[in-house]
Amino acid sequence: MMRVTLHVWRQAGPDRPGRFERYEANDVSEHMSFLEVLDVVNERLVGEGRDPIAFEHDCREGICGSCGVVINGDPHGPVDRTTVCQLHMRSFQGGQEIWIEPWRSRGFPVIKDLVVDRRSLDRIIEAGGYISVRTGSAPDANAVPVPKPDAESAMDAAACIGCGACVAACPNGSAMLFTAAKVAHLALLPQGQPERSQRILAMIERMDDQGFGGCTNHGSCEAACPKGISIDFIALLNRDLVRASLSYRPPQAEIGAG
């Protein structure tokens, strides 16, 4: 068993001032997940009649991405390609002081404590991260030929869980890696070609509208991503963006339509 000291960011609401509060977590097993330690601290706070620490979680299996927080300056903590729910206390030392804070980005306003509003990522998807044409019933397997390298790259991009760690790690608060992954997994497949130019222009415009910063190729987004999404997808995004900016013309309304 081990003892750790937690310094947790507490903030009652979006317009309220925040501060770090200190909590002692005793009798912590090295096999406990980081979220389980927060659960134990919250049980004690509730028992004392105090407000528990607000934090997000859902699957606790590294799938949904909702558990993201910054731990000692690292989004999702010190272990590469690991979400907070899959981070175990054996990654820390007994007696260690651990600082926990929410994602820091203008695009992610704090709701309460460690919970931030990540609907800005959903709005980027709503702007064009889908295929709108009617495709009918599911085609037979292998009916649409897709080169193996393209299929594998599309799957790599689709592994993005939308946790926002890339934004939290970026010194500019950029959402380029997230947007690039969502663009790429459709752009690499035949089904995504008809709306390829329209999609990228709309999603980039919405990303900028949400208050995210610009990408200056620091590479910290890839390092923080729990799924290891490559910044190569940002290069693909930039090439497609230039091409779409030069070639795409939005459809004109029909004269006399009504």
C-alpha positions as CSV (number, residue, x, y, z in Angstrom):
1,M,0.0,0.0,0.0
2,M,1.1,3.6,-0.6
3,R,0.2,7.1,0.3
4,V,0.0,10.0,-2.2
5,T,-0.9,13.6,-2.0
6,L,-3.4,15.0,-4.6
7,H,-3.5,18.6,-5.5
8,V,-6.9,18.8,-7.4
9,W,-8.2,21.8,-9.3
10,R,-11.6,22.8,-7.8
11,Q,-13.8,25.3,-9.7
12,A,-17.5,25.7,-8.8
13,G,-18.5,26.8,-12.3
14,P,-17.5,28.4,-15.6
15,D,-17.6,31.9,-14.3
16,R,-16.2,31.2,-10.8
17,P,-12.5,31.4,-9.8
18,G,-10.6,28.1,-9.4
19,R,-7.9,26.9,-7.1
20,F,-6.0,23.8,-6.2
21,E,-7.0,21.9,-3.1
22,R,-4.9,19.3,-1.3
23,Y,-6.1,15.8,-0.4
24,E,-4.3,12.9,1.3
25,A,-5.0,9.5,-0.2
26,N,-3.8,6.8,2.2
27,D,-3.8,3.0,1.8
28,V,-3.7,3.3,-2.0
29,S,-3.0,0.0,-3.8
30,E,-0.6,0.0,-6.7
31,H,-3.2,-2.0,-8.6
32,M,-5.9,0.7,-8.3
33,S,-6.6,2.8,-11.4
34,F,-6.2,6.6,-11.1
35,L,-10.0,7.1,-11.2
36,E,-10.5,4.6,-8.4
37,V,-8.2,6.8,-6.2
38,L,-10.5,9.8,-7.0
39,D,-13.5,7.6,-6.1
40,V,-11.9,6.8,-2.7
41,V,-11.2,10.5,-2.1
42,N,-14.8,11.4,-3.1
43,E,-16.3,8.7,-0.8
44,R,-14.4,10.4,2.1
45,L,-15.5,13.9,1.0
46,V,-19.2,12.8,0.8
47,G,-18.9,11.2,4.2
48,E,-17.6,14.4,5.6
49,G,-20.5,16.3,4.0
50,R,-18.2,18.1,1.5
51,D,-18.6,18.6,-2.2
52,P,-17.0,15.7,-4.1
53,I,-14.5,16.2,-7.0
54,A,-16.3,16.4,-10.3
55,F,-14.6,14.4,-13.0
56,E,-15.8,12.7,-16.2
57,H,-15.8,8.9,-16.8
58,D,-17.9,6.3,-18.6
59,C,-16.5,3.1,-20.0
60,R,-13.3,2.9,-17.8
61,E,-11.9,0.7,-20.5
62,G,-9.9,3.3,-22.6
63,I,-12.5,3.4,-25.2
64,C,-14.7,6.5,-24.7
65,G,-12.1,9.2,-23.9
66,S,-14.2,11.0,-21.4
67,C,-11.9,10.6,-18.5
68,G,-9.2,13.0,-19.7
69,V,-7.4,15.2,-17.2
70,V,-3.9,16.7,-17.0
71,I,-1.7,14.9,-14.4
72,N,1.6,16.6,-13.4
73,G,1.5,18.5,-16.7
74,D,0.8,15.4,-18.9
75,P,-2.6,14.9,-20.5
76,H,-3.7,11.4,-19.4
77,G,-0.7,11.1,-17.1
78,P,2.9,9.9,-17.5
79,V,2.3,6.6,-19.4
80,D,2.3,6.7,-23.2
81,R,-0.8,5.7,-25.1
82,T,-2.9,5.3,-21.9
83,T,-6.1,7.0,-20.9
84,V,-6.6,8.1,-17.3
85,C,-9.0,5.2,-16.5
86,Q,-6.3,2.7,-17.6
87,L,-3.5,4.5,-15.7
88,H,-2.6,2.5,-12.5
89,M,-1.0,3.8,-9.4
90,R,2.1,1.6,-9.9
91,S,3.1,4.3,-12.3
92,F,3.7,6.6,-9.3
93,Q,5.9,6.5,-6.2
94,G,4.7,6.3,-2.6
95,G,4.6,9.8,-1.0
96,Q,4.5,11.4,-4.4
97,E,2.6,14.7,-4.9
98,I,0.3,14.6,-7.9
99,W,-1.2,17.7,-9.5
100,I,-4.5,17.2,-11.3
101,E,-6.2,19.8,-13.5
102,P,-8.7,19.9,-16.4
103,W,-7.9,20.4,-20.1
104,R,-6.7,23.9,-20.7
105,S,-8.1,25.4,-23.9
106,R,-10.4,28.2,-24.9
107,G,-12.3,25.6,-26.9
108,F,-12.8,23.6,-23.7
109,P,-14.5,25.9,-21.1
110,V,-14.5,24.4,-17.6
111,I,-17.9,23.3,-16.4
112,K,-16.9,22.2,-12.9
113,D,-13.6,21.1,-11.3
114,L,-12.1,18.6,-13.8
115,V,-15.0,18.6,-16.2
116,V,-14.8,20.6,-19.4
117,D,-17.3,21.3,-22.2
118,R,-16.0,19.3,-25.2
119,R,-19.0,19.9,-27.4
120,S,-16.8,22.0,-29.7
121,L,-15.4,18.7,-31.0
122,D,-18.9,17.5,-31.7
123,R,-19.6,20.7,-33.7
124,I,-16.5,20.0,-35.9
125,I,-18.0,16.6,-36.7
126,E,-21.4,18.1,-37.3
127,A,-19.9,20.5,-39.9
128,G,-18.9,17.6,-42.2
129,G,-17.5,14.5,-40.5
130,Y,-20.0,12.2,-42.1
131,I,-21.2,10.9,-45.5
132,S,-24.6,12.3,-46.5
133,V,-25.3,10.4,-49.7
134,R,-27.7,7.4,-49.6
135,T,-25.7,4.2,-49.8
136,G,-28.6,1.7,-49.6
137,S,-28.0,-1.5,-47.8
138,A,-24.6,-2.6,-46.7
139,P,-22.5,-3.8,-49.6
140,D,-21.1,-7.3,-49.8
141,A,-17.6,-7.6,-48.3
142,N,-14.9,-6.6,-50.7
143,A,-17.5,-5.4,-53.3
144,V,-15.8,-2.0,-53.2
145,P,-12.0,-2.4,-53.8
146,V,-9.9,-0.4,-51.3
147,P,-6.1,-0.6,-51.4
148,K,-4.7,-2.2,-48.3
149,P,-2.5,0.8,-47.3
150,D,-5.5,3.1,-47.6
151,A,-7.7,0.8,-45.6
152,E,-5.1,0.5,-42.8
153,S,-4.5,4.3,-42.7
154,A,-8.2,4.9,-42.5
155,M,-8.5,2.5,-39.6
156,D,-5.5,4.2,-37.9
157,A,-7.3,7.6,-38.2
158,A,-10.6,6.2,-37.1
159,A,-9.0,5.0,-33.8
160,C,-9.3,8.6,-32.5
161,I,-11.6,8.6,-29.5
162,G,-12.1,12.4,-29.4
163,C,-10.8,12.8,-25.8
164,G,-9.1,16.2,-26.5
165,A,-5.7,15.3,-25.2
166,C,-4.1,16.6,-28.4
167,V,-5.7,20.0,-27.7
168,A,-4.6,20.0,-24.0
169,A,-1.0,19.1,-25.0
170,C,-0.7,21.7,-27.8
171,P,0.9,25.0,-26.6
172,N,-1.5,26.7,-29.1
173,G,-4.6,24.7,-28.0
174,S,-5.0,23.4,-31.6
175,A,-7.5,20.8,-32.6
176,M,-5.7,20.0,-35.9
177,L,-4.9,16.4,-35.0
178,F,-8.5,15.6,-34.0
179,T,-9.8,17.3,-37.1
180,A,-7.2,15.7,-39.4
181,A,-8.1,12.2,-38.1
182,K,-11.8,12.7,-38.6
183,V,-11.2,14.0,-42.1
184,A,-8.7,11.4,-43.1
185,H,-10.7,8.3,-42.2
186,L,-13.3,9.4,-44.7
187,A,-11.0,10.9,-47.3
188,L,-9.0,7.7,-47.6
189,L,-12.0,5.6,-48.6
190,P,-14.1,5.6,-51.8
191,Q,-17.3,6.5,-50.0
192,G,-15.8,9.7,-48.8
193,Q,-14.7,11.1,-52.1
194,P,-17.8,12.9,-53.4
195,E,-17.8,15.3,-50.4
196,R,-14.1,15.4,-49.8
197,S,-13.4,19.1,-50.6
198,Q,-16.7,20.3,-49.1
199,R,-16.0,18.3,-45.9
200,I,-12.5,19.6,-45.2
201,L,-13.4,23.3,-45.8
202,A,-16.5,23.1,-43.6
203,M,-14.7,21.3,-40.7
204,I,-11.7,23.6,-40.8
205,E,-13.9,26.6,-40.7
206,R,-15.9,25.2,-37.8
207,M,-12.7,24.3,-35.9
208,D,-11.5,27.9,-36.2
209,D,-14.9,29.2,-35.1
210,Q,-14.7,27.2,-31.9
211,G,-11.7,29.1,-30.6
212,F,-8.9,26.5,-31.1
213,G,-5.5,27.8,-32.0
214,G,-3.4,27.2,-35.1
215,C,-1.0,24.3,-35.6
216,T,2.7,25.1,-35.6
217,N,4.0,21.5,-35.8
218,H,5.2,21.1,-32.2
219,G,4.2,17.4,-32.3
220,S,3.1,17.4,-28.7
221,C,-0.4,16.3,-29.9
222,E,0.9,13.0,-31.2
223,A,2.9,12.4,-28.0
224,A,-0.2,12.9,-25.8
225,C,-2.7,11.0,-27.9
226,P,-3.7,7.8,-26.1
227,K,-4.3,6.1,-29.5
228,G,-1.0,7.2,-31.1
229,I,-2.7,9.1,-34.0
230,S,0.1,10.3,-36.2
231,I,0.8,13.9,-37.2
232,D,1.1,12.5,-40.8
233,F,-2.6,13.0,-40.9
234,I,-2.2,16.8,-40.4
235,A,0.1,16.8,-43.4
236,L,-2.6,15.0,-45.4
237,L,-5.1,17.5,-44.1
238,N,-3.0,20.5,-45.2
239,R,-2.5,19.1,-48.7
240,D,-6.2,18.5,-49.1
241,L,-7.0,21.9,-47.7
242,V,-4.9,23.6,-50.3
243,R,-6.4,21.5,-53.1
244,A,-9.9,22.1,-51.9
245,S,-9.4,25.9,-51.5
246,L,-8.2,26.1,-55.1
247,S,-10.7,23.8,-56.7
248,Y,-13.9,23.6,-54.7
249,R,-16.9,25.8,-55.8
250,P,-20.0,25.6,-53.7
251,P,-23.2,24.7,-55.6
252,Q,-25.1,27.7,-56.8
253,A,-28.8,28.0,-56.1
254,E,-31.0,27.3,-59.1
255,I,-32.4,30.4,-60.7
256,G,-36.2,30.7,-60.3
257,A,-36.2,27.8,-57.8
258,G,-38.9,28.1,-55.2
